[in-house]
C-alpha cells in the first residue's frame, strides 16, 4: 500500500492527559507494537467537546439503546453537548482516511460495552462515540485496549485494519 494506515486511538491510551481524573493511562505495550506499523491519531470525545480535565465522573443512564450521559454527583445531562461534538467529529472523520479505532474500554463515550445504569435489569451498550462510529462506519474495525493486550486479537485487528485500508483504496468514497 502507498498510503499510510491510520488508526484513531483514545488520547488517554496514547499518553495524553485527558482522563476524567487527570491521570494517565498510556498503553505503552500496545503503542510499542503499533508505532512502527501504523500512524496513530489521538482523539478524546470528552476533552474535545470541552468537558475539562479533571472533570466529574460520568456514566450512561436510561435506555441502553438511547442512553443519556450523566454526571454522577451533580446530575448534569451532557448528552446533547457530546452528541453535537460527535456529529462534528464524525463529519470530519468522513473526510479523513482512518482505517480503524482503538478506544478506551468502559468509557461512557468510547467503551465498546459500558454499563447503562437505570431501573430494571442491568444493561450495557456501547459508549456514545463508539455507538456513533459503529453506526456511521459499519465496516470500520473497532477494538479496545483490553482486548488488544492478547497478541492473537491484536494480530486479527491489524489484519482487519489492513483489509479495510486496501478496500478503501480500491473503492474510494
C-alpha positions in Angstrom: 0.0 0.0 0.0 1.2 3.5 -0.8 -0.8 5.4 1.8 0.0 5.1 5.5 -2.5 3.2 7.6 -4.1 5.5 10.2 -5.8 4.3 13.4 -7.7 6.6 15.7 -6.8 6.0 19.3 -8.3 7.3 22.5 -5.9 10.1 23.6 -5.5 8.7 27.1 -4.2 5.4 25.7 -1.7 7.4 23.6 -0.4 9.0 26.8 -2.2 12.4 26.6 -3.5 13.7 29.9 -7.2 13.6 29.0 -8.7 11.3 31.6 -11.6 12.5 33.9 -9.4 12.2 37.0 -6.4 13.9 35.4 -4.4 10.7 35.5 -2.6 8.9 32.7 -3.5 5.5 31.1 -0.8 5.3 28.5 -0.8 1.8 27.0 3.0 1.6 26.3 3.0 -2.1 25.3 0.3 -1.5 22.7 2.0 1.6 21.4 5.3 -0.3 21.1 3.6 -2.9 19.0 1.8 -0.3 16.7 4.0 2.7 16.2 6.3 1.2 13.5 3.2 -0.3 11.6 0.6 2.5 11.6 0.0 6.2 12.1 -1.9 6.8 15.4 -4.3 9.7 15.6 -5.3 10.6 19.2 -8.8 11.7 20.0 -10.8 12.3 23.1 -14.5 12.9 22.9 -14.8 14.2 26.5 -11.9 16.6 26.4 -12.5 17.7 22.8 -16.2 18.6 23.5 -14.9 20.9 26.2 -15.6 19.0 29.4 -12.2 19.9 31.0 -9.5 17.9 32.8 -10.1 16.8 35.5 -13.9 16.5 35.3 -16.7 14.9 37.2 -17.1 11.2 36.6 -19.9 10.3 34.2 -22.0 7.3 33.4 -24.6 6.2 30.9 -28.2 6.0 32.2 -31.6 5.1 31.0 -32.4 3.1 27.9 -29.5 1.0 26.7 -30.4 1.7 23.1 -30.5 5.5 23.6 -28.7 6.3 26.9 -28.1 9.6 28.4 -24.6 10.8 29.5 -25.0 12.0 33.1 -22.5 13.3 35.7 -22.6 11.2 38.8 -22.6 13.8 41.6 -24.2 16.9 40.1 -26.6 15.0 37.8 -25.8 17.2 34.7 -27.0 15.7 31.4 -24.2 16.1 28.9 -25.7 14.0 26.2 -26.6 16.9 23.8 -23.2 18.5 24.2 -21.5 15.2 23.5 -23.8 14.5 20.6 -23.0 17.9 19.0 -19.3 17.1 19.1 -19.8 13.6 17.8 -21.8 14.8 14.8 -19.0 17.3 14.0 -16.2 14.9 14.6 -17.7 12.1 12.5 -18.3 14.5 9.6 -14.6 15.4 9.8 -13.6 11.7 10.0 -15.6 11.1 6.8 -13.0 13.3 5.0 -10.0 11.7 6.7 -8.6 8.3 5.9 -9.0 6.3 9.1 -8.7 2.6 8.9 -9.6 1.6 12.5 -10.2 2.8 16.0 -8.8 1.7 19.4 -11.0 3.1 22.1 -10.8 3.2 25.9 -12.6 0.3 27.5 -15.5 1.0 29.9 -15.5 4.8 29.0 -19.1 6.2 28.7 -18.0 7.8 25.5 -15.6 5.3 24.0 -16.3 1.9 25.5 -17.5 -0.9 23.3 -19.6 -2.3 26.2 -20.4 0.0 29.1 -22.8 -0.4 31.9 -26.0 1.6 31.4 -27.5 2.4 34.8 -31.2 2.6 35.4 -34.2 0.9 36.8 -34.8 -2.8 36.0 -32.3 -5.4 34.8 -28.7 -4.5 34.4 -27.9 -3.4 30.9 -25.0 -2.5 28.8 -24.2 -1.0 25.4 -21.5 1.0 23.6 -20.5 4.4 24.7 -21.9 7.4 22.8 -18.9 7.9 20.5 -18.4 4.2 20.0 -22.0 3.7 19.1 -22.0 6.6 16.6 -18.8 5.2 15.0 -20.4 1.8 14.6 -23.5 3.3 13.0 -21.7 5.7 10.7 -18.8 3.4 9.7 -20.2 -0.2 9.9 -17.1 -1.8 8.4 -14.5 0.0 10.4 -12.5 -2.2 12.7 -13.0 -1.0 16.3 -11.3 -2.5 19.4 -10.4 -1.5 22.9 -7.1 -1.7 24.7 -8.1 -4.6 26.9 -8.9 -7.0 24.0 -5.7 -5.9 22.1 -3.5 -7.0 25.0 -4.0 -10.5 23.6 -1.4 -10.9 20.8 -3.8 -13.0 18.7 -6.6 -10.5 18.9 -4.1 -7.7 18.1 -3.0 -9.6 15.0 -6.6 -10.1 14.0 -7.4 -6.5 14.5 -4.4 -5.3 12.4 -5.4 -7.7 9.6 -8.9 -6.3 9.6 -7.4 -2.7 9.6 -5.2 -3.6 6.6 -8.1 -5.2 4.8 -10.2 -2.1 5.4 -7.4 0.1 4.2 -7.0 -1.9 1.0 -10.7 -1.9 0.4 -10.9 1.8 0.9 -8.1 2.4 -1.6 -9.7 0.1 -4.2 -13.2 1.6 -3.6 -12.8 5.3 -2.6 -15.8 7.2 -1.3 
